[in-house]
Amino acid sequence: MVKERKRNTKRYNIVQLTLGIAIIVLINFIASFIFTRVDLTAEKRYSLSPATKDVLKKLDDLVFFKIYLYGDLPPGFQRLSNETKEMLDEFRAYSRNIQYEFVDPSENPNAKDRNDAYRLLVERGLQPTDLRVNKKGESSQLIIFPGAVVSYHGREVPVQLLMAQLQQDPNQVLNTSIQSLEYNLARAIKSLTTAIKPRVAIIEGQGELTQLQTIDLQNSLSEYYNVDRVTINHKINSLAVRIKTDSTHDALLNKYRAIIIAKPTKPFDEKDKFLIDQFVMRGGKVLWLIDPVFASMDSLQKYNSTIGITNDINLEDMLFNYGVRLNLDLVQDMNALQIPVKTGQIGNQPQFDYFKWYFFPVLLPTIKHPIVNGLNAIKTEFISSLDTVSAPGVKKTYLLTTSAYSRTVNAPALIDLEILKHQPDERMFNKGPQPVALLLEGVFPSAFLFRIPPELSGNSSLGIRSKSKETKMIVITDGDLVKNDFSFKEGYPLPMGYDQYSRQTFGNKDLVLNAINYLCDDSGLISVRSRELKLRMLDTAKIAKQRIFWQILNLTLPVLLVLGFGLVKYRIRKFSYAGPLQKKQS
């Protein structure tokens, strides 16, 4: 009887084991044909956007990521390194063509070789971060390269993983960098794998910024677009190309996805305005960088004062029709860039001190929009305010504003260095945030409805439109925002947004790239930048106050739980076997 029972039990266990193995094999077989992933986080931290998945699924060859954020890192950078690895693993779940390697650029013990490696990484476009760390009571300097180089078919692009943000808590900067990982990595893949780049034009001919002043703008855009410099000069084919629709009809199509008009100083004539208007009507996008008031620091180098005068470029009516009014004023902001001012002289050496120059506001992006979300502070020079006006069918979104401690000075505006000699009166900076950048989206009415220029009125082949296709434009009231300065000593061009006095790099370049990407992005990839990961930080004050309590709790609670579990199990076993034993004895 006992042997029969053992035989049945053994048979039952074998059947259970076989059935379990069969179920596991069946589930794996089905899973090989059905791909799914489950993200249980509240903000879907580990879910890729549809646009990113589309980019990954279209990969036809290997994309290799070489990440230089590795080694003995501080906790914050180690977290960023781990999050980067997890994001790349998520990419690999959707494409087998994603490969990566983590490298420590500081592992070489030879100082010369290590510095040569650092120099090579800088030449490839990565920016180092210099840290002062304390270990076991000793302070040491640590150079970290929080970036990656992405390679595809012999081409490569750098990706900066750490998103610098002035006046932000380091934990918030880290969180913003993690939020931006998907977009930054996916954008690098898209820029490398796009066979035919969209075309973008920088407009010339009305005293705009020169090619040397926008060389960094052109180089930065060329990673993602084919960039031309175009003079309209009344030529219909400057912005459009004529194609045949059938044997008797033809039509005009835009040659460029977007155009950039950067700081014009001469008036546009009506014919060129009309050609730009029809470019918009055909669905073209425009980034307007307009100075309503002209002011220059060149005069202040010789004299202590100058005048900001109205910059008449004959675009006011056109922009007003699209839904924006540029105000003829200059904004002063207490949150401003510092400039050197000569305060004395010792022997032959002039002495300089740095003062906040209120005409150079530093803009801190606060709006949760893909263009500006998580950006570093923006450097501006002699910026003006703007307002929205009625334009049915056009959605308006403010992108950038000055700080709450701002004021406006109407043109003609006196610009005098004497204001630096006096302590600012905060009561005068009481106008609140002033909008300086605006996004317009929708269907725009033509600015030339019922008033076509006479020389074009009889040309029926132009296909003149009275309202636009669905399109977008961005208006920023500072043309210098995209200008690159030149090194005082060497004379070579510097990156957009780099300030030679403070040696800080502001977020101007990222702002412009995001703006053009948003205008031209058909895949919706830039929408990833609007994602927000909640920063769940511990309360440092409470930790310091209750440190002993939590240390004792963490040490004793696991031990007590194990002892309690053992005691309960002992009591259960005792009562379970006590009954049969008592019956046997009786």
C-alpha positions as CSV (number, residue, x, y, z in Angstrom):
1,M,0.0,0.0,0.0
2,V,2.8,2.4,1.0
3,K,4.8,1.5,-2.2
4,E,1.7,2.1,-4.3
5,R,1.2,5.5,-2.7
6,K,4.8,6.5,-3.3
7,R,4.5,5.3,-6.9
8,N,1.4,7.4,-7.5
9,T,3.1,10.4,-5.9
10,K,6.2,10.1,-8.0
11,R,4.0,9.7,-11.2
12,Y,2.1,12.8,-10.2
13,N,5.2,14.9,-9.6
14,I,6.6,13.8,-13.0
15,V,3.4,14.7,-14.8
16,Q,3.4,18.2,-13.0
17,L,7.0,18.8,-14.0
18,T,6.4,17.8,-17.6
19,L,3.3,19.9,-17.8
20,G,5.1,22.9,-16.3
21,I,8.0,22.6,-18.8
22,A,5.6,22.2,-21.7
23,I,3.7,25.4,-20.6
24,I,6.9,27.4,-20.4
25,V,8.1,26.2,-23.8
26,L,4.7,27.0,-25.3
27,I,4.7,30.5,-23.8
28,N,8.2,31.2,-25.1
29,F,7.2,29.9,-28.6
30,I,4.1,32.2,-28.7
31,A,6.2,35.1,-27.3
32,S,8.7,34.7,-30.2
33,F,5.8,35.8,-32.6
34,I,4.1,38.3,-30.3
35,F,6.3,41.2,-29.0
36,T,5.0,43.2,-26.1
37,R,6.4,45.1,-23.1
38,V,4.6,46.3,-20.0
39,D,5.6,49.6,-18.2
40,L,4.1,49.8,-14.8
41,T,5.6,53.2,-13.9
42,A,3.1,56.1,-13.4
43,E,4.7,58.4,-15.9
44,K,5.6,55.6,-18.4
45,R,9.3,56.1,-17.8
46,Y,10.3,53.1,-19.8
47,S,7.9,53.4,-22.7
48,L,9.3,54.7,-26.0
49,S,7.2,57.1,-28.0
50,P,5.7,55.9,-31.3
51,A,8.1,58.3,-33.2
52,T,11.1,56.7,-31.6
53,K,9.9,53.2,-32.3
54,D,9.3,54.2,-35.9
55,V,12.9,55.4,-36.2
56,L,14.3,52.2,-34.7
57,K,12.2,49.9,-36.8
58,K,13.5,51.6,-40.0
59,L,17.1,50.8,-39.2
60,D,18.8,48.7,-41.9
61,D,22.3,48.6,-40.5
62,L,24.3,48.8,-37.3
63,V,24.2,52.0,-35.2
64,F,27.0,52.1,-32.6
65,F,27.0,54.2,-29.5
66,K,30.2,54.8,-27.7
67,I,29.4,56.3,-24.2
68,Y,32.2,57.9,-22.3
69,L,30.2,58.2,-19.0
70,Y,31.8,55.2,-17.2
71,G,34.2,54.4,-14.4
72,D,34.5,55.7,-10.8
73,L,31.7,58.3,-11.0
74,P,29.9,60.4,-8.4
75,P,26.4,59.0,-7.6
76,G,24.5,61.5,-9.8
77,F,26.6,60.8,-12.9
78,Q,26.5,57.0,-12.1
79,R,22.7,57.3,-12.2
80,L,22.8,59.1,-15.5
81,S,25.1,56.3,-16.8
82,N,22.8,53.6,-15.6
83,E,19.7,55.4,-17.2
84,T,21.6,55.7,-20.5
85,K,22.3,52.0,-20.5
86,E,18.6,51.2,-19.7
87,M,17.5,53.5,-22.5
88,L,19.8,51.8,-25.0
89,D,18.6,48.4,-23.8
90,E,15.1,49.7,-24.5
91,F,16.2,50.7,-28.0
92,R,17.7,47.2,-28.6
93,A,14.3,45.7,-27.7
94,Y,12.9,47.3,-30.9
95,S,16.0,47.0,-33.1
96,R,18.8,44.5,-33.2
97,N,20.9,47.1,-35.0
98,I,21.6,49.0,-31.8
99,Q,25.0,48.3,-30.2
100,Y,26.8,50.2,-27.5
101,E,30.0,50.3,-25.5
102,F,30.8,52.2,-22.3
103,V,34.3,53.6,-22.1
104,D,36.2,55.3,-19.2
105,P,38.3,58.1,-20.8
106,S,40.2,58.5,-17.6
107,E,41.3,54.9,-17.1
108,N,44.8,55.5,-18.7
109,P,47.3,56.0,-15.9
110,N,49.6,58.0,-18.2
111,A,48.8,61.7,-17.8
112,K,50.0,62.6,-21.3
113,D,48.0,59.8,-23.0
114,R,44.9,60.7,-20.9
115,N,45.1,64.4,-21.9
116,D,45.5,63.4,-25.5
117,A,42.3,61.3,-25.2
118,Y,40.5,64.3,-23.6
119,R,41.6,66.6,-26.5
120,L,40.4,64.1,-29.1
121,L,37.0,63.9,-27.4
122,V,36.7,67.7,-27.4
123,E,37.6,67.8,-31.1
124,R,34.8,65.2,-31.7
125,G,32.3,67.6,-30.1
126,L,32.0,66.4,-26.5
127,Q,32.1,68.9,-23.7
128,P,33.9,67.9,-20.4
129,T,32.7,68.5,-16.9
130,D,35.3,69.4,-14.3
131,L,34.3,68.3,-10.8
132,R,35.9,68.6,-7.4
133,V,35.2,65.4,-5.4
134,N,36.0,64.4,-1.8
135,K,37.0,60.9,-0.9
136,K,38.0,59.8,2.5
137,G,38.6,63.4,3.5
138,E,40.8,64.1,0.5
139,S,39.8,66.5,-2.3
140,S,40.6,65.7,-5.9
141,Q,39.8,66.9,-9.4
142,L,37.8,64.7,-11.7
143,I,37.2,65.3,-15.4
144,I,34.0,63.6,-16.8
145,F,32.7,63.5,-20.4
146,P,29.0,63.0,-20.0
147,G,28.4,62.3,-23.7
148,A,28.5,59.8,-26.5
149,V,29.6,59.5,-30.1
150,V,27.1,57.7,-32.4
151,S,28.4,56.1,-35.6
152,Y,26.6,54.9,-38.7
153,H,28.1,54.1,-42.1
154,G,31.3,55.9,-41.4
155,R,29.6,59.0,-40.1
156,E,29.3,60.1,-36.5
157,V,27.6,62.7,-34.4
158,P,28.3,63.7,-30.7
159,V,25.5,63.6,-28.2
160,Q,25.7,65.5,-24.9
161,L,24.0,63.5,-22.2
162,L,24.2,66.2,-19.4
163,M,21.8,69.1,-20.1
164,A,23.5,72.1,-18.5
165,Q,21.1,74.5,-16.7
166,L,22.2,77.7,-14.9
167,Q,20.7,78.5,-11.6
168,Q,19.1,75.0,-11.2
169,D,19.5,72.5,-8.5
170,P,21.9,69.7,-9.5
171,N,19.3,67.0,-8.9
172,Q,16.9,68.9,-11.2
173,V,19.6,69.1,-13.8
174,L,20.1,65.4,-13.6
175,N,16.4,64.7,-13.9
176,T,16.1,66.9,-16.9
177,S,19.1,65.1,-18.5
178,I,17.4,61.8,-17.9
179,Q,14.1,63.1,-19.4
180,S,16.0,64.2,-22.5
181,L,17.8,60.9,-23.1
182,E,15.2,59.4,-25.5
183,Y,15.0,62.5,-27.6
184,N,18.8,63.1,-27.8
185,L,19.6,59.5,-28.7
186,A,16.8,59.1,-31.1
187,R,17.6,62.4,-32.8
188,A,21.2,61.3,-33.3
189,I,20.0,58.1,-35.0
190,K,17.6,60.0,-37.2
191,S,20.2,62.6,-38.3
192,L,22.6,59.8,-39.3
193,T,20.1,57.5,-41.1
194,T,18.1,60.1,-43.0
195,A,19.0,59.6,-46.7
196,I,17.7,62.9,-48.0
197,K,17.9,65.8,-45.6
198,P,15.3,68.5,-45.7
199,R,16.4,71.8,-47.1
200,V,16.5,75.0,-45.0
201,A,17.4,78.5,-46.2
202,I,19.0,81.4,-44.4
203,I,17.7,84.6,-46.1
204,E,20.1,87.3,-47.1
205,G,19.8,90.7,-48.9
206,Q,18.3,93.0,-46.2
207,G,21.3,93.5,-44.0
208,E,20.9,90.3,-42.1
209,L,23.7,88.7,-40.0
210,T,26.6,87.8,-42.3
211,Q,27.8,84.3,-43.1
212,L,30.7,84.6,-40.6
213,Q,28.3,85.8,-37.9
214,T,26.1,82.7,-38.5
215,I,28.8,80.1,-39.3
216,D,27.9,78.1,-36.1
217,L,24.2,78.3,-36.9
218,Q,24.9,76.9,-40.4
219,N,27.3,74.2,-39.2
220,S,24.9,73.1,-36.4
221,L,21.9,72.9,-38.8
222,S,23.9,71.0,-41.4
223,E,23.9,67.9,-39.2
224,Y,20.2,67.6,-39.8
225,Y,19.4,69.7,-42.9
226,N,20.9,70.9,-46.2
227,V,21.4,74.6,-45.6
228,D,21.5,77.2,-48.3
229,R,22.0,81.0,-48.1
230,V,19.4,82.6,-50.4
231,T,18.8,86.2,-51.6
232,I,15.2,86.6,-52.8
233,N,15.8,89.7,-54.9
234,H,12.3,89.6,-56.6
235,K,13.0,86.1,-58.0
236,I,10.0,83.7,-57.9
237,N,12.3,80.7,-58.1
238,S,14.4,81.8,-55.0
239,L,11.9,80.0,-52.7
240,A,9.8,77.9,-55.1
241,V,10.2,75.6,-58.0
242,R,7.7,75.2,-60.8
243,I,6.5,71.7,-61.7
244,K,4.1,70.4,-64.3
245,T,0.8,69.0,-63.0
246,D,-0.4,68.0,-66.5
247,S,0.1,69.0,-70.1
248,T,-1.5,72.4,-69.7
249,H,-1.0,73.4,-66.1
250,D,1.9,73.8,-63.7
251,A,2.2,74.8,-60.1
252,L,4.7,76.2,-57.6
253,L,6.2,74.0,-54.8
254,N,8.4,75.2,-52.0
255,K,12.1,74.4,-52.4
256,Y,12.7,74.7,-48.6
257,R,11.0,73.2,-45.6
258,A,11.8,76.3,-43.6
259,I,13.5,79.7,-43.9
260,I,15.4,81.7,-41.3
261,I,15.3,85.5,-41.3
262,A,18.0,86.7,-38.8
263,K,18.3,90.3,-37.9
264,P,17.4,92.2,-41.0
265,T,18.4,95.9,-40.9
266,K,17.1,97.1,-44.3
267,P,13.4,97.4,-45.4
268,F,11.9,94.5,-47.3
269,D,10.1,95.7,-50.5
270,E,6.6,94.5,-51.3
271,K,7.6,92.0,-53.9
272,D,10.0,90.1,-51.6
273,K,7.4,90.3,-48.9
274,F,4.8,88.8,-51.2
275,L,7.1,85.9,-52.2
276,I,7.7,85.2,-48.5
277,D,4.0,85.4,-47.8
278,Q,3.2,82.9,-50.6
279,F,6.0,80.6,-49.3
280,V,4.0,80.5,-46.0
281,M,0.7,80.0,-47.9
282,R,2.1,76.9,-49.5
283,G,2.9,75.5,-46.1
284,G,6.4,76.8,-45.6
285,K,7.7,77.5,-42.1
286,V,9.6,80.6,-40.9
287,L,11.8,81.4,-38.0
288,W,11.7,85.2,-37.6
289,L,14.6,86.7,-35.5
290,I,13.7,90.4,-35.7
291,D,15.0,93.4,-33.8
292,P,12.1,96.0,-33.6
293,V,14.6,98.4,-32.0
294,F,18.2,98.8,-33.3
295,A,20.9,99.2,-30.6
296,S,24.6,98.4,-30.6
297,M,27.3,98.0,-28.0
298,D,29.9,99.4,-30.5
299,S,28.9,103.0,-29.8
300,L,29.3,102.3,-26.0
301,Q,32.9,101.4,-26.6
302,K,33.7,105.0,-27.6
303,Y,31.0,106.8,-25.7
304,N,29.2,106.2,-22.5
305,S,25.8,106.4,-24.1
306,T,23.9,105.7,-27.3
307,I,20.3,105.7,-28.6
308,G,18.1,102.7,-29.4
309,I,16.1,103.7,-32.5
310,T,13.2,102.0,-34.4
311,N,14.4,99.4,-36.8
312,D,12.1,100.0,-39.8
313,I,12.2,96.9,-41.9
314,N,8.7,97.0,-43.3
315,L,7.5,93.7,-41.8
316,E,5.2,95.0,-39.1
317,D,2.0,94.8,-41.2
318,M,2.8,91.3,-42.4
319,L,3.5,89.9,-38.9
320,F,0.5,91.7,-37.5
321,N,-1.6,89.9,-40.1
322,Y,-0.2,86.6,-38.9
323,G,-1.1,87.3,-35.3
324,V,1.8,89.1,-33.6
325,R,2.8,92.7,-32.9
326,L,6.5,93.6,-32.2
327,N,6.6,96.4,-29.7
328,L,9.0,99.3,-30.2
329,D,10.7,99.1,-26.9
330,L,13.7,97.5,-25.1
331,V,13.3,95.2,-22.1
332,Q,15.4,95.7,-19.0
333,D,15.7,92.8,-16.7
334,M,17.4,92.4,-13.3
335,N,18.3,88.9,-14.3
336,A,20.9,89.9,-16.8
337,L,24.3,89.2,-18.3
338,Q,27.3,90.8,-16.8
339,I,29.6,92.9,-18.9
340,P,33.1,94.3,-18.1
341,V,33.2,98.1,-17.4
342,K,36.5,100.1,-17.0
343,T,36.6,101.4,-13.4
344,G,40.1,102.7,-13.2
345,Q,43.7,102.4,-14.3
346,I,46.8,101.3,-12.5
347,G,49.9,102.4,-14.5
348,N,49.3,101.4,-18.0
349,Q,46.8,98.6,-17.1
350,P,43.1,99.4,-17.2
351,Q,41.0,97.9,-14.4
352,F,37.7,96.3,-15.1
353,D,34.8,95.2,-12.9
354,Y,31.7,93.2,-14.0
355,F,28.2,94.6,-13.7
356,K,24.8,93.4,-14.7
357,W,23.8,95.0,-17.9
358,Y,20.0,95.2,-17.7
359,F,19.6,95.5,-21.5
360,F,21.0,91.9,-21.9
361,P,18.3,89.8,-20.2
362,V,19.1,86.1,-19.4
363,L,16.0,84.1,-20.1
364,L,15.2,81.1,-18.0
365,P,12.8,78.8,-19.9
366,T,9.8,77.9,-17.6
367,I,7.2,76.8,-20.2
368,K,6.6,73.0,-20.7
369,H,6.8,73.0,-24.4
370,P,9.0,70.7,-26.5
371,I,11.0,73.6,-27.9
372,V,12.1,75.0,-24.6
373,N,11.5,72.3,-22.0
374,G,14.6,71.7,-19.9
375,L,16.8,74.2,-21.9
376,N,19.7,76.0,-20.4
377,A,19.3,79.8,-19.8
378,I,19.2,81.9,-23.0
379,K,21.6,84.8,-23.6
380,T,20.0,87.9,-25.3
381,E,21.1,91.4,-26.4
382,F,18.8,94.4,-26.6
383,I,15.6,92.3,-26.8
384,S,12.1,93.7,-27.2
385,S,8.7,92.6,-26.1
386,L,5.8,91.3,-28.3
387,D,2.1,90.9,-28.1
388,T,-0.5,88.7,-29.8
389,V,-3.3,90.1,-31.9
390,S,-6.4,88.5,-33.3
391,A,-5.8,86.0,-36.1
392,P,-8.7,83.5,-36.5
393,G,-7.5,79.9,-37.0
394,V,-4.0,80.6,-35.5
395,K,-2.9,79.1,-32.2
396,K,-0.4,81.2,-30.2
397,T,2.0,79.9,-27.6
398,Y,4.5,82.0,-25.6
399,L,7.8,80.2,-25.5
400,L,10.1,82.6,-23.6
401,T,9.6,85.5,-21.2
402,T,11.8,87.7,-19.2
403,S,11.8,87.4,-15.4
404,A,9.2,89.0,-13.1
405,Y,11.7,91.9,-12.4
406,S,11.5,93.5,-15.8
407,R,10.6,96.9,-17.3
408,T,10.3,98.3,-20.8
409,V,11.9,101.5,-22.3
410,N,10.1,102.8,-25.3
411,A,12.1,103.8,-28.4
412,P,13.9,106.1,-29.0
413,A,15.6,104.7,-25.8
414,L,18.6,106.2,-24.1
415,I,21.2,103.5,-23.4
416,D,23.7,104.9,-20.9
417,L,26.4,103.1,-18.9
418,E,25.8,105.6,-16.1
419,I,23.0,103.3,-14.8
420,L,25.7,100.8,-13.7
421,K,26.9,103.3,-11.1
422,H,23.7,103.2,-9.2
423,Q,22.1,100.4,-7.2
424,P,18.9,99.4,-9.1
425,D,15.6,100.2,-7.6
426,E,13.5,97.0,-7.7
427,R,10.3,99.1,-7.6
428,M,11.1,100.3,-11.1
429,F,11.3,96.7,-12.4
430,N,7.7,96.0,-11.9
431,K,6.3,95.2,-15.3
432,G,6.4,91.5,-14.7
433,P,7.5,88.8,-17.3
434,Q,7.6,90.2,-20.8
435,P,7.0,87.8,-23.7
436,V,9.8,87.8,-26.2
437,A,9.3,84.5,-28.2
438,L,6.0,83.3,-29.7
439,L,5.0,80.1,-31.6
440,L,2.2,80.5,-34.2
441,E,0.4,77.4,-35.6
442,G,-2.5,77.0,-37.8
443,V,-4.0,78.4,-41.0
444,F,-2.7,81.9,-41.7
445,P,-4.5,84.5,-43.9
446,S,-2.4,86.0,-46.6
447,A,-1.0,89.4,-45.9
448,F,-1.6,90.3,-49.5
449,L,-5.2,89.5,-49.8
450,F,-6.7,92.1,-52.2
451,R,-3.3,93.9,-52.6
452,I,-1.1,91.8,-54.9
453,P,2.0,93.8,-56.0
454,P,1.2,95.4,-59.4
455,E,4.1,93.7,-61.2
456,L,2.7,90.3,-60.2
457,S,-1.0,90.9,-60.5
458,G,-1.2,89.7,-64.1
459,N,0.8,86.6,-63.6
460,S,-1.8,83.8,-63.3
461,S,0.7,81.0,-63.2
462,L,1.8,81.9,-59.6
463,G,-1.1,80.0,-58.1
464,I,-1.7,82.8,-55.6
465,R,-3.3,81.6,-52.3
466,S,-5.4,83.7,-50.0
467,K,-4.9,81.4,-47.0
468,S,-2.2,78.9,-46.0
469,K,-2.0,75.2,-45.6
470,E,-1.6,74.1,-42.0
471,T,1.8,75.5,-41.0
472,K,3.9,77.1,-38.2
473,M,6.2,80.0,-37.5
474,I,8.2,81.2,-34.6
475,V,8.9,84.9,-33.8
476,I,11.8,86.0,-31.5
477,T,12.5,89.6,-30.9
478,D,16.3,89.3,-30.8
479,G,18.4,88.7,-34.0
480,D,21.6,88.5,-32.0
481,L,20.4,85.3,-30.3
482,V,21.8,83.2,-33.2
483,K,25.0,85.3,-33.7
484,N,28.3,83.7,-32.9
485,D,31.0,86.0,-31.5
486,F,34.7,85.7,-32.3
487,S,37.6,85.0,-29.9
488,F,39.2,88.2,-28.8
489,K,42.7,86.7,-29.0
490,E,42.6,84.2,-31.9
491,G,39.8,85.6,-33.9
492,Y,38.1,82.2,-34.6
493,P,34.3,81.9,-34.4
494,L,32.8,80.8,-31.1
495,P,29.7,78.7,-30.5
496,M,26.3,80.4,-30.4
497,G,25.5,81.4,-26.8
498,Y,29.1,81.4,-25.6
499,D,30.0,84.3,-23.4
500,Q,33.7,85.2,-23.4
501,Y,33.6,87.1,-20.2
502,S,31.9,84.5,-17.9
503,R,33.1,81.6,-20.1
504,Q,29.6,80.1,-19.9
505,T,27.8,78.5,-22.8
506,F,24.1,79.4,-22.8
507,G,21.3,77.4,-24.4
508,N,21.0,79.5,-27.6
509,K,22.1,76.7,-30.0
510,D,19.8,74.1,-28.5
511,L,16.9,76.6,-28.7
512,V,17.4,77.3,-32.4
513,L,17.9,73.6,-33.2
514,N,14.8,72.7,-31.3
515,A,12.8,75.5,-33.0
516,I,13.8,74.3,-36.5
517,N,13.3,70.7,-35.6
518,Y,9.8,71.5,-34.3
519,L,9.0,73.5,-37.5
520,C,10.3,70.8,-39.8
521,D,9.6,67.6,-37.8
522,D,7.1,65.4,-39.6
523,S,7.7,62.4,-37.4
524,G,6.7,64.0,-34.2
525,L,10.0,63.0,-32.6
526,I,10.5,66.4,-30.9
527,S,7.3,65.8,-28.9
528,V,9.3,63.4,-26.7
529,R,10.9,66.5,-25.2
530,S,7.6,67.4,-23.5
531,R,7.7,64.3,-21.4
532,E,8.2,64.9,-17.7
533,L,9.6,62.4,-15.2
534,K,8.7,63.1,-11.6
535,L,11.7,63.8,-9.4
536,R,11.0,61.8,-6.2
537,M,13.8,63.1,-3.9
538,L,14.2,62.4,-0.2
539,D,13.7,65.1,2.3
540,T,17.3,65.9,3.2
541,A,16.3,67.9,6.3
542,K,14.1,65.1,7.7
543,I,16.9,62.6,6.9
544,A,19.4,64.6,8.9
545,K,17.0,64.9,11.9
546,Q,15.8,61.3,11.9
547,R,19.0,59.6,10.7
548,I,19.6,57.5,13.9
549,F,16.0,56.3,14.0
550,W,16.0,55.1,10.4
551,Q,19.4,53.5,10.7
552,I,18.3,51.5,13.8
553,L,15.0,50.6,12.0
554,N,16.8,49.3,8.9
555,L,19.2,47.2,11.0
556,T,16.7,45.7,13.4
557,L,13.5,45.3,11.4
558,P,14.8,42.7,9.0
559,V,16.2,40.6,11.9
560,L,12.9,40.9,13.8
561,L,10.9,39.9,10.7
562,V,13.1,36.8,10.2
563,L,12.8,35.8,13.9
564,G,9.0,36.4,13.9
565,F,8.6,34.3,10.7
566,G,10.7,31.5,12.3
567,L,8.7,31.6,15.5
568,V,5.3,31.5,13.6
569,K,6.6,28.6,11.5
570,Y,7.8,26.8,14.6
571,R,4.4,27.2,16.3
572,I,2.6,26.0,13.2
573,R,4.7,22.9,13.0
574,K,4.3,22.2,16.7
575,F,0.5,22.3,16.5
576,S,0.5,20.4,13.2
577,Y,2.4,17.4,14.6
578,A,1.2,17.5,18.2
579,G,-2.3,16.3,17.2
580,P,-1.3,13.1,15.4
581,L,1.3,12.3,18.1
582,Q,-1.3,12.7,20.9
583,K,-3.7,10.4,19.0
584,K,-1.0,7.8,18.5
585,Q,-0.1,7.8,22.2
586,S,-3.7,7.5,23.3
